[in-house]
Amino acid sequence: MAGRGRGSEQGEDANVGVSERSLFAIPPPASLPPSPLVPTPGSQPSQADIQAPLPAPASGRIVRVRRQLGRVSLPRLRHSVAMAAELELDRGIAFLLVPVCLAAGAIGYYSLAVEPDFARPVAVVLLMAICALVSRSWPKTHLGFMAALLCALGLLAAKAETWRAGTQMLGSEISTQVTGRVVSIDRMETGRIRLTIDMTSTARPTLRYAPARVRLSARNIPAEMTAGSLVTGYAKLLPPTGPVRPDSYDFSFDSYFAGIGGSGFFLGNPKLVSADDEMPLSARLFSGIENAREAIADHIRATVGGAEGEIAAALIVGVRAGIPDEINEAMRRTGIYHIISISGLHMALVAGTIMGLLRGAFALFPDFSARRPVKKYAAAAALFSIAAYLVISGVVVAAERSFIMLAVMLIAVLFDRAALTMRNLAISAIAVILVSPHEVVGPSFQMSFAATAALVGAYAGWADHHAGKTRPPPPKRSLPGFLTRKFLLATGGLAMTSIIAGCATALFAIWHFQRVSPLSLFANLAVMPIVSLIVMPFAVLSSLAMPFGADGPFLYVMGKGLTAMIAISAWISERSPIDAVGLISQHSVLLVTIALVIATMATTWLRLAAVPFALAGLLTVSDTRTPDVLISEDARLVALPIGGGELAVSRARPNEFTVDNWKRALTSETIVVPEMFSKADGQFDIADAVNLPPGAPFYCTDGVCLARHPSGAIIAHVEDRKDTWKACGFADLIVVNDATGYDACHNPLVLVVTKRQLARKGSAAVFFDRQSATGPPIVSFAVDGPYRPWHEQRKFSREARGLPPYQKPEKPSAPAQ
């Protein structure tokens, strides 16, 4: 019987020096033309020549390469491609492409302009399945139909998830009495407390289409409030917002699939209400886990203290709302923010620490270890540990995905299979795509799988390169030399890991966040040893000792490691150059993604096909036009770059998050607030707008704010629709912050954007005609076109219906006596 028996001479940890890819070899063709990439021998070499080859001089090699290139012909190239493709299929590349096709189908669904009904995706799936079944006799055609079937299945899975979510979204802002059950409690760094509440009822007024779950912030809450408590309070509810600019992150999309139908804040402090009915079993279970998380987080904060305590709570139980903003920003600038988010790094360190502790414990009992598969015992314990870690950390998406990936690897160890392979990565990707297809378009999914695939592919290629080489045994070294060699190897491995992962994820980070971390390599080299050797191992030890009350020393050491990590990130952040890089083209990201798929999954010379895609992607990175003006979806904020790295805004106190996003997109460094003038002082008049120099910031007077773009175009921001006509004579763009406003200019050369348009179509980007100074501006909206399910609520707001803000009717005065 094949396989390893109980009485095998090799131990369970014996390394097999055969790569998975080396099990497949190209048989020598009998009557086919030779490959253009393999030297064609002129005569049959003798056995002595094979055993003792002579090194050829460099010039001879160059001559042979030139001769081979001269003999390249189209039939030989076709044959070589066919042979390499056949070998790729034998090595299982078809299975590796399954998640790629599923992801392509899911992305295609979210890119549709119109929401399809269920009948069309189902019909496409059935049609492709029939075609794939009929074409089994034609292998190439069958592969094509199977790829189309997988893409259709990905589209159907995304459609099914959208139908399954079915989140009721709030259409317009409103103040009402909210009563509901607390799901989670987050204590923010600002001192406010954010509550996630499952609403049970509303009053004054009663909402006919109330969302099932909302997020509300409060200044204070009762001390006895916990997850599962029934609370009530008067709150202002706001609908989910859309993208802050076209092609940016859509908050309503994320809220829809997270089940959050609205957000807002309590106008007073919420109060506890006695519950008349008993909580369902599932609610009691989730509230118990949430209360345990909060209790552990409070214990960690009290023991460690300061910002270190907040980060320790984030690493152990996933509660990171209280981390100071300056520390978050420093970690983002230095490229080590991935340490805060519970993901593959943390799961791997937890599993590795548990396996190391158990293997060391089993080593104390050699007789038992010799008779039993202790490695599998340790893998099973590590699997249970990361499952508990997933639950106690709140089952966030990044941790869920990392758990699936690591669970597949540990299960592979239980069945004596290779733990870290591209096939296991494909299995985890398939599981994530089928469970949560909407994650495919998010940065977390794209960056984590890109980094992991690049690392697995790079190290698998390195292993293949050294698999067939014989290396002499290393010479004996002294203890200092041995330690120095190990240190250099570890540093080099960490540096290569950071470089490979950074290169694989750089374009995705630029596309989603418009920023890079120039010093991320140095920051990771400095911080990762602290995290890997001090922070996470002592976090695991403190978690194991916490039930016995002996976690104090371990949390103390962990806190010191976090202190060093914070100091290093702050020091490097102060010396990091500006990380904003602006917008990049979407098709460049697509081309680089195709190159990454080919380079990581191909094992033959066909991986060279990734080079043209990568070059095309890099050459078209800047093939996009930066907006000249950005307008917020509430029409309250207008911004335009005025040169010199300055961004002029139309409000003295703009929304910080929106402005920060616009600064990175427009590569601006500083904000220029408007200058206010009164009509009485006479320093600035609306008629003076034509005399403003190009690049002038906003000047506000008499309800109108005026600015001039460096191209010479004049932008006007009007608060009242009655003042629109004042700017019709000279303005190129007029933004009316009035839901009842309209185009009062009736001039095709003047673009008027109203609050009603923005309420229905989202934020806008305006482009001026660079070819002709008299051409009309072009506007692009974030939600332009038929609504998808996560945008349906936009048409129900008062602004979208052209209604002014709601005002309570005045109470009638008492009649005179």
N, C-alpha and C positions, 0 to 999 in steps of 0.2 A: 504494500500500500504506500502510495506517495504521501509525503508529509512527514512531520516530526513526531516520533513516538515518545512515550514516557521514558523509555530507556535510551534515548538518543545520546550520543556522546557530546553533542553540542548543547550548551546551556541555552536558556530562553533568551538571553540577551546577546547571543552570538551574532555578530554582524555578517550578513551575507553580502559578498562583494559583487553582486550582480544588480545592475540597474533594471528597472522595469522596461525601459525603452530598449535595452540591449537584448531582450528576449525575442525581439523581432529583427530580422535581417533581410536584406534584399537578396534573393537568390540570384546567382549569376545567370544572365540570359543566354540561351543556347543559340538562337539564330536572329536575335534582335540587334539593331545597330547600337553601338556604344553610346553612353551618355556623354554629353559635351562637357560635363563638370567632372568627369572621372578620366584620368589619363588612360589612353589606349596603348597597350604594350605593342611594341613592334615584333617581339618574339616571345615565346614561352620562357619565363625565367627558370633557371635551375633551382634545385633545393638549396644549394649553397648560397645562391644569391638571396633567397628568401630569408635564410637564417642569419646572414651577415650582410645587410645592406650597407653600402658606402654612402656617406653624406655627400650630396651634390653641392657644388658651389652655388652661391647666390645667383651668379649670372646664368648658370645652366637652368635654374628654376625659372628665371624670368623668360628665357627662351622657350621653355616648355609651355609656360602659361600663354605666351603669345601664339604658339602653334595651336594650342587647344582652342583659343578664342578664334583663330582663323578657320578652324574646322567646324565651328558652330553653324548649324543649319536649322531651319524650321522643323523638319521631321525629327531630327535628333532632340531638339528642345521639347517638342511635343511628347516624345517618348520619355524623356527625363522627367517632365512634369507629371506624366501619367504614372510612372513608377513611384515618384515621391508621394503623389496623392494616394496611391494604393497603400503605401507603407503608413501614411498618416491615418488612413481608415483602419488598418490593422492594429494600430496603437490606440485606437479609441477616440479619435478626435471628434467623431460624430456625436458621441455622448457629451463631450465638453462643449459642443456648440448648442446643446439643448437649452441651457439657460440664456444663451445669447439670443436665440430665436424667440424664446418666451418674453424676454425683456424688450426686444424689438416690437413685438406685438403689443405689449402694454404701453410702450412709449407712443406707438401709433394711435392707440385709443385716446390717450390724453392729448394728442396733437390734432384730433379731429375738430373741424369747425362746428359740426352739428352733433348733438347727442344721438347715437343710434338706438333703435329699439332692440329688444332681445332677439327678434326673429332673424335679423341680418347676420350677426356674429355666429349664431347657431347654424344658419344655412351655409355660411362659409366653412365652418368646421366640418360639417357633414360632407360638403362637396370635396374638400381637400382630403378627407379620410377615404372617400370612395376612390378618388384619383390615386391616392397612395396605395390603396389595396389593389387596384387594377394594374398599376405599373410595376408590380414586383418583378416582372420578368426583364425589365429594363433598369439596371441598377442606377445609372446616372439620373434618369427621369424620376425614379423612385426617391432618390435623395432630395431632389428639388421639391417634390410634392410633400415630403416629410418635413422639410424646412418650412414650407408654406403652412402646413398643418400646425406646426408648433407656434408659428407667429399668430395664426388665428386663435389657437388656444390661449396665448398670452392676452390677446385682445378680449376674448370672452371672459377670462379670469378678472381682468380689470373692470369690465362691465358688471360682472357679478358682484364684485366688491363694492362698486358704486351703489348698486341696488341694495346690497346688504347693509351698507352704512345708513343711507336714507336719513341723514341728520336734518332735523327741522331747524332752520336758521332764522334768526331774528331779522326782520326786514327793515325796521326803523328804530331809532333810539326812543326810549320811553322810560318814564319813572313809574314804578309800581311796587307794591308790597310783595316781597318774595318769601316763600316758605319752602324749605327743602332740606334734604339730608346731606350732611358734609361728607364728601368723598376723600378729600385730602386737604392738608393745611401746610402752606409754604410760608416761612418767615423770610421776608425779603431783606436785602441789604439796606434798603432805605428805611427800614423800621416798620413798614406796612406789612400786613398779613394777607396773603392771597388764599382764598377758599375756592375749591372746586365743589359745586353743589348740584345734586340731582333735584331739580325742582318738582315739588308736588302740587303747588297751587300758587296762584297770583291773585291779588286783590287791589282795588283802587288805582287803576282799572283792572279788570280781569282780562287776561290776554287769551284770545281765541286760538291763536297759533303759537303758544309758548314753547320755547326750546326745552328739550329734556334735561340738558346739562349746561351750566354756565360757569364762568370764572369771575369772581367778584373780590375786590380788595377792600380791606377795612383797616381803620387805624388801630383799633383794639378789639379783642374778643374776650368772652368770659374765660377765666382760667380753667374751668372744668370742661370746656369744649374740646371734643376729640372727633376723630373720624367716626361717622355713624350717628352723630348728634343731630337732632332736628332743630333747625334755626329759622328765624324769621327776621326781617328787617326791610326798611324802605330803601330801594336801590335804584340807581340809574343804569339801565341796560343799553348796551351799544351793539350794533350788528358787527359781525366780523369784517375786518378791513381787507381790501384787495392789495395788489402790488403797489409799492410806493413809486414805481415807475414801470413802464412797459418792459416786459421780459425779465422782471425781477421776481423774487420770492413771493408767492401768493399765499397770504395768511388765511384767506377764506378756504383755499384748497386744503391746507393742513387742518384747519378747524373742522371741516366737513368730515374728514376721515378719522379725526380724533374724537368725534362726537360732541364737540363744543359748539353750541348754537348761538352763543353770545357772550359778551364780557361786560365789565363795568365796575361799579364801586358802590358801596353802601353809603347812603347819605347820612347815616348815623352809625352807631355800633350795633351789630346784630345781637339778638337775644336768643336764649335757649327756649325751646318749647317742649313740653312733655308729649311724648309719642303715645298715641292711642292704640296703634297696632304694632305688632312685633315685626322686626326686620326679617326679610327673607334670608335664607341660609347663605346664599351667595353674598349678599350685602354684609352679613355678619362676618363672613370669612375675609372679605376684602378689607373691611374696617378693622378687623383684628390685626391683619398684616400691616396696615397703614399705621395703626397706633404703635405697633412694635417698632416700626421704622422710626417714627417720631421719638419714641422713648430712647432708642439707641442713639439717635442723632443728638438729642439733648444731653445724654450721658457723655458722648464724645466731645461735644462743645465745652461742657463743664470741666472735663478732665484735661483736654489739650489747651483750650482757650484761644482767643484771637482768631486771626484769619487762618492759622494752621488748623484750628478746630473745625472751621467751616469746610476746609478742603478735605480734612480727614473724614468728616461726615459724608462728603460727596463721594469719596472713594469707597467707603464701606457700605453705605446704605443709599447712595444716589441722590441725596438731598443737597443740592448745590445752589439754591436760591439766595443764600446768605453770603456768598463769596463776594468780597469787595470788587467794585467795577474796575479799579485800577489794576488789581491783580489779574482779573480776566483779560483786560486789554494787553497787559504785559505778556501774558502767555500766548495770546493770539499773535502779537507782533513777533515773538520769538519762535512760533511754530510748535509749541509744546502744549497747546490747549487740549490736545487729544488725551493728555494724562488725566484731565478732570472728568471727561466723559467715559463712563464705564463701557468698555468695548473689548476688543480682542486682546489687547495688552493686559488688561486687568484679569480677564478670565484665564488667560494663559498663565499669568503669574500665580493666581490662586491655585489652579490645577497643578502647576509645577511644584509649588510649595507643599501641597498636600501629598503629591506623589513622592517628593524627596523625603519628607518626614516619615512616611510609611515605609519606603524602601530602606531608609536608615534604621527604622525600628525593626523591620524584618531581618536585617543583617545581623542583629544581635542574637538571632535564633537560627544558626546555620542549618541545623538538621531539618527544621520545618521549611526553611527557604529552599532547600535542595529538593524536597519532595513536592512542594506546592507551587503553583504559578503565582507567585507573590506580585509579579508585575501587573497581572490582571486584577488582583485584589486592589492594588494601589490605583489602577485606572478606574475601577468601579467606584472607589471612594472619592476620587477626584471628580468623577461625573456627578455623583450625589452632591458634592460640595459646590460645584458651579451651578447646579440646579437650585440649591438653596440660596446661593449668591444672587441668582437671577430674580428669585421671588422677593428677597429682602431688599433688593435695589430698585424695586418698583416696576419691573418688567418693561423698561423703556425699549424703544425700537432697536437702538444700537446694541444694547446688552442682549436682546432677544436674538438678533442676527449673529452676534458673536457666540452665544451659547449654542446655536444650531451648528455653527462651523466646528466648534471645539468638541461638541458631543459626537459628531460624526467621526472625528479623529480618535476620540477615546473609545468609541465602539469598535473602530477598526483595530485598535490595540487588543480589545477583548477577543477579536476573531483572528488574531495573528496576521493582520494586514498592515501595510505601510500606513503610518498615521498621517503624514503630511504629503498629500499628492493633489494634483490638479483635479482628479476625479472627485475626491472628497469635497473640494471647494465647489465643484459644479453641483454636487448633491445639496450642499447647504444653500447655494444660490437658487436652485430650483425650489426648495422648500420656502425660502423667503418670498420669492416671486409669486408662488401660488397662494401663500397666506396673505401677503400684503403687497399687491402689485403696485400700489401708489408710491411705495418707497423707491421704485426704480428711478423716478424722476427727481429724487431728492439727493442732496449732496452727501449725506451719510452713507447711503448704499453705494453710490458711484465711487466715492473716494476709498471706502474700506475694501470693497472687492477689487478695485484697481490696484491698490497697494498690495493686497494679499496675493493676487494673481501674478503681479510682477515679481514679488519675492519668491513665490513657489517656482515660477518659471525660470528665474535667474539661477537659483540654487540647484534646481534640477539639471539645468544645462551645465552648470559647473561640475556637478557630480558625474554627468555623462562624459564630460571632457577628461576627467581623471579616472574613470572607471577601468579603462583598459591599460592604464600605465602602471608599470612596476616601479615602486619607489624604494630606495634603500632604507633600512631602519634608521631612525634619527640617532645622531651621536649622543653619547651620554653627556649631560650638562650638570653643572653645579646647581645648587638650589637657587642662588640669585639669577643665574642664566635661565633656569627653567621658569621661574616666576616672571622674568622679563619677557620671555617668549610668549607665555600665556597671556600676559597683559597686552602685548602688541597684537596678538591674534584677536583677543576680545575687542580691542579698540578698533582694529581694522574691520572686523565683522560688524560692529555697531555702526561704523562710518558707512560701509557699503549698504547696510540695511537702510540707513537714513537717506542715502543718495538714491537708491533704487525706489524706495517708497515715495520720496519727495518728487522725483522726476515723473513717476506714474500718476501722481495726484495733482501736480502743479497746475495743469490747464483746467482741471475741474474746479480747483480752488479759485482760480482767476475768474472763471465763468460765473460761479455762484456768489463769490464774495468780493470780486474785483481787488483782491489783495494777495500778496505773496509775503513770505518770511525770508528775507535774504540771508539772515544769520541762523536759520533753523538747524543747519548741520552742526554748528558749534554749540548751539543751545542743547540739542539732543545728546551730543557727545558728553556734555557736562552734566546734564540732568538725569539721563536714563540710567547710569550706574547707581545713582542715589535711589531712584524709584525702584529699580529691579532688585537691589541688594538690601535696601533699608526700609523704604516706605511700604511697599506691598507685602513683603514677607512678614514684617512686624504687624501690618494690618491683619493678616491672616492669623498670626499668633494671638493678637489681642481679641479677635473674634472667637477663637477657640477658648481663651481664658476668661472671656466676659461672663459666661454663666456662673463661674466660680468666684467672681469678684477679684480676680488676679490679673486684670488687664492693664493696670496702671503703669507698670514698667514698660510694657510693650507700646502703649500709646505715647509714653514719654519719648521713647526712641523714635517712633514714627513722627512725632511732632518736630523733633530736632531735624530729621531729614527733610520735612516739609519747609522748615525755616531756611535751610540751605537752598532748597529748590526755589523758593520765593525770591531769595536774595540774588541768585544767579540769573533768574528770568528778568528781574528788575534791572540788574546791571547790564545785561545784553540788550534789553529793550531800549534803554537810554541811548545806546550806541547804534541801534538799528536804523538804517535809512528809512525814508518814507516808503511804506509798503503798498500804497495805492497805485494800481497800474491801469485803471480805466477798463473800458469795455472791450471785449473780443468777439469775434464772429462766431455764430453758432455752428456753421459748417466746418470751421477749423476744429472745434471740439469733436464733432462727429468723425472727421478724418483721423484725428489722433486716437480716438476710441477704436476705430477699425484697425489701426496699426498696432495698438496695444493687444487686441484680441489675437491678431495673427502672430505677433512676436512671442506671446506667452503660451499659446496653445500649440503652435507648430513645433515639430521636433526635427524636421529635415531642413534641407536648404531652402524650402519654400518659405521659411520665416523671413527670407530676404524680401519677400513681397511687402513686408511692413514698411520698408524704407521709403518707397515713393509716397505712401499714404502719410507717413510721419512728416516727410519734407513738405508735402502739399499742405498739411495742417499747420505746420509752423510758418510757412510762407504766407498763409492767409489769415494769420491771427489778427492782424490789424485791418482786415478787410471789412470794416464796419464803420458807420458814421456816428460820431458822438452828437447827442442832441444839443441844440442851441439853447433851448429853454425847457425846463421841467415844471410841471404843474401838479400839485397834490390833488387827490380825488375829492377832497372837500372844498376845493377852490380857494382855500385860505392862504396858500403858500405858493409863491412863484420864485424860481431861482434861475440864474443864468451866469455862466462864467464870463468874467470881464477882463481876463488876462492877468498875468503875473501870479497865477495860482490862487486867485481870489474868486469867491463865489458870492454874488450879490443876491440877497433874499429880500422879500417884500414885507416881512414881519420882524419886529424887534426881538420877539421871543419865539423863534420857530421850533417845531417839533424836533427834538434832538436826534431821535432814531432816523427820521426821514432825511434830515440834513446830513447825517453821517453817511448814509447810503449814497446820497447824491454827490457828496464830496469825493468818495472813492470812484464813482462812475465817471465823474467829470474831471478826475485827477486834480482836484483843488485842495489847497491846504488851509486857507483861512476863510472865515465868513465875514461878509461886509453887511451890516444891518442898515436899514434905510435911515435917511435923515428926514426928520419931521419939520415942516414949516407951517406956520399959521397964516391964514389969509390976511391978517391984520398987519404983520410985519413987512410984507411985500418983498421978502428976499427971493422968493421963488414963485413963479406963476405957471399955470398949466401951459400957457402959450410959449413959455421959454423952453419947452421940450425939444423943439427943433434946433436949439442952440447947444444942446448937451453934446459933449464930445463922445466919440465912440469908446465904449468901455466904462460909461458912467454908471454908478450904482443907483439904487432906487431913491428918488426924492418924492416925498409924500406931502400933499397939500389938498385941502378941500375935498377929501374923500377919494382922491385919485393918487396912485403911486406910479411914477414913471421912471424908466431906466432905458439905457441905450446899449445894445449889443455891440461888440467890437466890429461886426459887419456893417453897422450903421442903422440896423433895424431898431425901432422904438417899441418898447413893451409897456403896456398900461395895465394896471391892476385896479379894478373899480369895485367898491364895496356896495354901491347902490346902483340898480339898473337905470335910474333916472340920470345918472352922471355919465352913462356910456357915450352919449353924443359928444361930450366934451373932447374925447380923444379920437373921434372918427376922422378928423381932418389931417392928422399927422401920424397916428399909430399904425404899426404893421400887425401887431397882435394885441388884442384886448381880452383880458380875463375878467369875467363878471362874477363876483362872489354873491350872487343873488339868485335863488331858485326860480324866481319869477322873471328873470332877465331873458332877453332875446337879442337878436342881431339888429341893433338900432342903426347900424351904419349902412346896410344894404349896398356894400361895396365889395366886389369880388377880390380886390387887392388887400382887403383888411380881414384878417382872421379873428372872429369873435368866438371865444370858448366860454360857455355858460356853466353855471353850477349844476344845472339840470343835466347837461351832457356828461359832465364828470361824474355825477351820481349814478348815471346809467352805464357809463362806459369805463369808469375808473380813471386813474391818473393818466397824464398825457405827456408826450414828448413832442416838441415843435422843432422843425427844421426849416431854416431860411434858405431861399434859393441862392446858391453861390454863383450861378452862371449869370443871372440877371438880377439886378438890384430892384427891379420893379415887379418881379415874380411874386405870387402869393405864397405865404408860408404853408408848409405841409404839417399836418398834425397826425399823430399815431396814438391811439388809446390802448390801455392795458387789457381791456375786456371788450374788444371791438368784434361784434358778431353775435350770433345766437348764443343764448346763455346755456352753459353746462349746469349740471345739478348743483355745483358748489357756488354758482353765481346767480341762481334764480331769485334769491332774496333781494337783489339790488333794485328790482323794478317796483318794490313795495314801499320804498322810503318816501317821505314827503318831498324831498328834494327831487327825486326821480319823477315824481308826478307834478312837479312845478308848483308846489305849495310852499308858502312861507313857513318859518318855524312856528310851532304850536305855542299859543299863548293862552293861559288860563283866563276865562271870562271874569271880568271884574264883578264883585258882589254888588248888588244894587244897594244904594244908600238908604238908610231908614227914612221913612216919610216924616216930614216936619210936623210937629205937634201943633 
